[in-house]
Amino acid sequence: MVRVHVRQEEQPRAARPPHAPEVHGDGRAGDHRAVHGAGLRGARGRRQRPRRFPAEFGARYRACAGGEGRRLRGAGRCGAGGHAVPGRRGGAARPAARAEQPARAGGAAAVPRRGAARHPVRLMTQGADVSGLFAEMVKAGAAADVVQKKLVQLYVCAHAPRMPRLALLAVNTLRRDCADPSPAVRGLALRGLCDLRMPGMQEYVQQPLLSGLRDRASYVRRIAVLGCAKVHRLQGDAEVDGALVNELYSLLRDQDPIVVVNCLRALEEILKKEGGVVINKPIAHHLLNRMADLDQWGQSEVLAFLLRYRPRSEEELFNILSLLDGYLKSSSPSVVVAATKLFLVLAREYPHVQADVLVRVKGPLLAACTSESRELCFTALCHVRQILSSLPGHFSSHYKKFFCSYSEPHYIKCQKMEVLCELVNDENVQQVLEELKGYCTDISVELAQGAISAIGSIARTYTEQCVGILTELLGLQQEHITSAVVQAFRDLVWLCPQCTDAVCQALPGCEDIIQDSEGKQALIWLLGAHGEKVPNAPYVLEDFVENVKTEVFPAVKMELLTALVRLFLSRPAECQDMLGRLLYHCIEEEKDMSVRDRGLFYYRLLQSGVDEVKRVLCSPKSDPSLGLLEDQTEQPVNTWASEFNTLAPIYGKARWALVTAHQPGEPCYAFSPCTDSGNRGTGSLISEGSKEVLKVHPDTGSLTLIPDVALTAEQFEKTWLSLDISCQQSLPWAGTVHPDTIQTALHVVHIQTIAMSKAGVQPWKAYFTAQDDSGCLFLTELLLEAEDSGMQVAVKQSEAKPEALQAFMSVFRTAVGAVAGLRS
């Protein structure tokens, strides 16, 4: 076959139309702007379409973007009344008559395409003010492109709180999209409606939200369920919609597992003031049967909610534990820890079951401790330390798993060293000490001092080996190492007096190296308390006395005063002169008031006689009863089972108590799994008579109330008459008393009603009882003599426990105070 190339006749340049392309002999287009404008095929055979958007949108965008020089990528300059032509910047504007295109998306005018909507969002994320494009972006949301709808909704939701009136323009578009045939469009529109944080949106969102809850597509139902929680948060203190709550409870049996989990989270948010979602027997069994269909995140959530269910019999308890047994070996650490907590809480009355569970989760926890994820590794180490408080040596056979790696961060290494200290036994003590000795010369000062402190803590049990290693480290003559070793010696001498001689022999020469305040205080304390065993102790302290004027740490000066007075009692001839000089400086020349007061105290004490000084200062130099590892008592698992899989092991008990001190916490109640209570104590706080929602968030502290107290009215009266009043207070009250509301509020916190007067009776009385896990009874009387008078509260306690009484009063005041707030 012979191909014949026909050369087109070239038109004269003067006669060529302004938009005609210049075609070369090889078929290449010369003026590519005209080729694109005419819709011809490019070099790859694809049809190139021009990017069109309204001229006024381009002008506003350039103004918001910071000048006429910044244009949308791929778009030319916009002429008056025309559209930009893609291509080089100098392209001519296309006439407005040719810019008209057929209507898109159901007759709508041409809207900016995805690229035009992407740039305002990009500038918005960079902090630029693009609020001037709000109206145009709302119009752009009418496009059929789902990605463009997402971009527009992101922009609109970000600017809606500042421009509520203009944001209403997008409501009609979103409501129309909620009826779109595509589930993706319906779900996206419903999410956008729920994200518009503006007043008065409830009337626009309510109908699409109910339709979304009954939508045939699971994706739309997922978004609708979460949208219920969003709308409820926007309503603030409005009354809970009972129909919506019932609809969400019915969706707990949805076929889609993600919808089920979302319903639990939404109900927890909506019913937060009432104590959260109620998990009864049908719901609990249904969730247990759906566990296999859930993903790892859903399983963790469901296991956390199942903590609220109390099995009614021993058989049901062990059936539940058998059903959840496989989740202790899950590949997800979050599922393993959540299942472990559920086992520990449900098996409170069965310590052997708890111990068996902790043995079974040893493998998953060890795998998490060696995970590449640093956050997961740190969290697992904290939970391992919590387990070791009840089962010392539980991980002793796997102690090498807790050796530090070079690339690990400092906080993980410190946690591993703490674990190693608790895993030391006669078989591995030598290997653990050799490993810690290597950390003592680490380039990190904090890590090296932490390793020395760990060796010092192990020395309380294995004194001889550890003292030898610490003495060897003094030979390195490194300032931070010497300081940490001397501090370890100070603590060790106080706890283990049998190593005092070995420590005193290692002290000479340390005074020339130590420069920090803590190290100086430790050395001075050792020289003052055991100076009779250190030959050069007075001369070392004399050096500190001569340099006292240049000493910058007041704590060092006060420690020097105490040590020198102590040493003066055992070696007076060598210390008398320097003690006088030190007292004169501290009383006459020292500017720090605490040091001056300490000097005056010792000066006046010396004036009272040597015997008086010995009586005050010659206290015991050691206390072997403190801190011995072999004598530490094991904590029961129940003391920390409720804190497992929370932030408490991460922060520590003390810090976590400070964090949650001013936050309302969920009450923790003990229960016996084999008794049937009939009605749960976590029932709804919505009274049938008044439909009022009570806000009860008691901070129970260490108080654990039992939900069911088997105390009859006769037993209550007999016990009440035999006890004295332990606490009596007056609570503010206004208006009449609604007995049902008070009874419901107190029942939630497991305070049972014994007797109560009818509403409107004056004086009004009520009697309540409660019992903690230790068996202590709290008998309470409420007395309201008049409507405008205060509510008198009298509490009697079967055992004298001031802390428990204080915690009980806090719970009682919170519950009754919430009812009083509703009545006021």
Buried (B, 14 or more C-beta within 10 A) or exposed (E): EEEEEEEEEEEEEEEEEEBEBBBEEEEEBEBBBBBBBEEBEEEEEEEBEBBBBBBEBBEBBBEBBEEEEEBBEEBBBBBEEBBBBBBEEEBBBBEEEEBEEEEEEEEEEBBBBBBBBBBBBEBBEEEEEBBEBBEBBBBBBBBBBEEBBBBBBBBBBBBBEEBBEBBBBBBEBBBEBBEBEEBBBBBBBBBBBBBBBBEEBBEBBEEBBBBBBEBEBBBBBBBBBBBBBBBBEBEEEEEBBEEBBEBBBEBBEBEBBBBBBBBBBBBBBBBBBBBBBBBBEEBBBEBBEBBEEBEBEBBBBBBBBBBBBBBBEEEBBBBBBEBBEEBBEBEBBBBBBBBBBBBBBBBBBBEEBBBEBBEBBBEBBBBBBEBEEEEBBBBBBBBBBBBBBBBBEBBBEBBEBBBBEEEBEEEBBBBBBBBBBBBBBEEBBEBBBEBBBEBBEBEEBEBBBBBBBBBBBBBBBBBEBBBBBBBEBBEEEBEBBBBBBBBBBBBBBBBBBEBBEBBBEBBBEBBEBBEBBBBBBBBBBBBBBBBEBBEBBBEBBBEBBEEBEEBEBBBBBBBBBBBBBBBBBBBEEBBEEBBEEBBEBBBEEBEBEEBBEBBEEBBEBBEEEEEEBEEEBEEEEBEBEEBEBEEEEEEEBBEBBBBBBEBBBEBEEEEBEEEBEEEEEBBBBBBEBBBEEEEBBBBBBBBEEEEBBBBBBBBBBEBBBBBBBEBEEEEBBEBBEEBEEBBEEEBEBEEEBBBEBBBBBBBBBBBBBBEBBEEEEEEBBBBBBBBBBEEBBBBBBBBBEEBEBBBBBBBBBBEEBEEBBEBBBBBBBBBBBBBBEBBE
